[in-house]
Structure formats: C-alpha cells, structure tokens
Amino acid sequence: MEITKKDVALAGKLSKMRVSDAEVSLYEEQLKALFQWVDELAGVDTEDVHLTNVNLSAHIRPDIPCTDPALAQTLRDAFPEQEESCAKVKKVL
C-alpha cells in the first residue's frame, strides 16, 4: 500500500488533528515503514504454526448488573435515549 502526503493529511483531518507540513512528512515516512513491515510479516509462512497458551476467556468480563440503585440511575441519566433497555449511543464509523 502506497502512503502519500495526501493520505496523511486526510487521516489528520478525519481524526480532527492539526498536522503541520513537517509532521505530514514525518508521519508519511513512519507509515510507509509500518506498512512495509506489515507486508514483510504477511509474507511469512505460518501454515504449520499452531496457537499455544491461548485463554480467550481472559478477555471477557462477566456481565454483572449494578446493585446500587443510585449508581444505576446516574448511569441511566447519562444516556437519556434508550432502546430495548439499553443505552442508545451515536454510531461509530
């Protein structure tokens, strides 16, 4: 993937960051190096490599209901729009 100054400037605009011309040049080189490294990793043959010591349940927190009525109300008030007993939030693109 070819990264250009225009791509860096657009990324800055989308992230609502002010990026100077000097920073655009710096970030362009850093992103080029990053994507070159990713391309290099993609070329590694991992066909016979198997996952070891993987505990997927370590990344899942149990859904524990709030038992403090005052805290529950505070949380509900923070999200005035609700849908099917869930807080309704803005779409994240």
N, C-alpha and C positions, 0 to 999 in steps of 0.2 A: 504494500500500500504506500503510495507516494504522498507524503505530507508537504503541504505548501504553506507559505506565509498566510495566504488567504484562509486556509483551514484553521490555522492557529487563531487568527483574528476572529473568525466565526465562532470558534469554541469559546473564546473570551467573551464575545457578545452574548452567546447563549447562556453562559454561566454568570452573566451580569458583572463581569470583572473588567476593569480598565487595564488594557495591556498596551504598554508603550512599544514603539518600533524596536527598541533594543531587546525588550522582553520577547517580542514576537520572534526575532531571530534566535534568541537563546532557546525558547520553547520548541521552535521548529527543529533545531538540531537534537534536542533531547527526545522529542517524539520520534524523529527518524531513527535514532539509536534504539529506542524502546521497541518500535515495530520491527526493526531489523533483528533484534534479539528474539522477539516472538516468532518471526519467520524461521529463525535458526532452530528454535525449540520445536516448532511444528515438523521439522524435518527429521527429528529423532524417532527411530523405530521403537515403539513401546508395545509391540504386539505380544511379547511374552512376559510383560511386566504385570504383576498382579498386586492389587491393593493389600496392604498389610496394616494391622493395628488401626483399623478404622472403626470408630464408635460414633455412628451418625446420631444416636440419641443424645449425645453430649450437647448438640446444638439446638435442642428442642426444649423449650421451657414449658412446664405444665401450666395449663390454664386454670389459675386459682381465682375464684371470684373474690371480689373485695367484700370484706365482712364489716368494714367501718362505714355506717350509713352516711356520715358527714363527708367522708372522702369520696364515696360513691357519687353523692350529689354534686360535689365540686367537679369531679371528672365529667359527669353528665352535662353540667353547666358550661364546661369548656367547649363542648361540641353541641351547639343548640340544634343542629339538624341531625335527625336520626332516621334510620331506615331499618325495619325489622329488628329493633332493639340493639342496633349497632350504631356507633358514631359514624356520621357521613362526613367524609373529608374530600378535599379537592383532588381531582385526578392528577396523578404524577406521570408525566410523559417520559 
